[in-house]
Amino acid sequence: MGKKKIRHLTRAAEMNPSEKKNNEMGGSLQRYLTEGSLVRMEGEGNERKFTLSFSSEEPYNRWWGTEILSHTESAVNLERLNSIGVVLYNHNREKVIGKVLRAWVDGNRGCAEIEFDSDDTSEIIYQKVSSGTLKGVSVGYIVDVWEEVSANKQSSDGRFTGPCDIATRWTPYEISIVSVPADPTVGVGRSQEQQAETEKGVSSFYYNEKQLQINKNRLTGGKNL
């Protein structure tokens, strides 16, 4: 295990900026919503239910440049959130604290209705959200198609001006209540050591598969996908 971890860290350190950018763009990303307000639902039986925003089209400064998540009708794939979506604490897959009841897009924002579980761990987070101590919302997602927009150029739909990378097809796979927002200046909000550990999970699967898809998208212009 120790040797394997060292190999991951050495490889990450040796990557040139372009290669590292492609790997991170092809993997699992996280984004903190600065205005992801949590609102308790009203009515009897809704005590543990909240509505929230988990994403927007606000430009997000990654270390490689500006990232934008498109929220057009066909851009966001909500099937996973609506079928098996969960609520995590600090993106920790070992701390499932609730479920996503439904997710939708409204006014260029990703929205969701969630419900907290009642086990001991979930209860602690639920109480902190209820009291206003925890207010942060973050989303974990995977980008299937990128549109790269050069400086002073317009995106294909004319809504954004480069330089920027626009996620024109992307899939959110979990919503997190977070205590401290991830730092986008270190790629996906993780140190290299943390990245090596998480490569065993969601990230490692998508690093290879999605990079192949991104390369194909760039060659074909994202057509016939």
C-alpha angles and dihedrals in degrees: 000000000000094000092047091053091050091053091053092050094046091050092050091049093050096051116110116231094260093050093046090049092053092050094050093043089052095048139063114307134193130206131188117216110219092204101034095142117192113215123187114231118239128232138062113302093023097090093117096040126099137174120220146164115243105175144019142175092259109135110254120206111226120179089257095050141281120340123196126187110213114221099192117136095267098036103076120061105204097170094103095048091047095048107036104357117151137189115234134189112240092342090292108150088202091061108063105171102171149339138263109244094187140342132202144159119251126171095347091308132108110236133186144181112222137183126207120229120235103231119116097264094046092046092058092053092042091055092048091050091047092051093047095245092118114045104148122115125189134172133214114214147161124222117220100179129025128193113205113208118195124222113293092002125120125240117248091263092045094237101109136045122215158274089076144105112234122202100219094173119027140152125217110209104178142011120218136200102218135197097197122021118241116256108243092198090077095058108253098013094269137103119242090256091054090047091055090054096047093048086085089066135040097331098057093054093053100040092076102028097045095043088059089050092049091050089050091049091052092051094047098034090242093294128143093015 
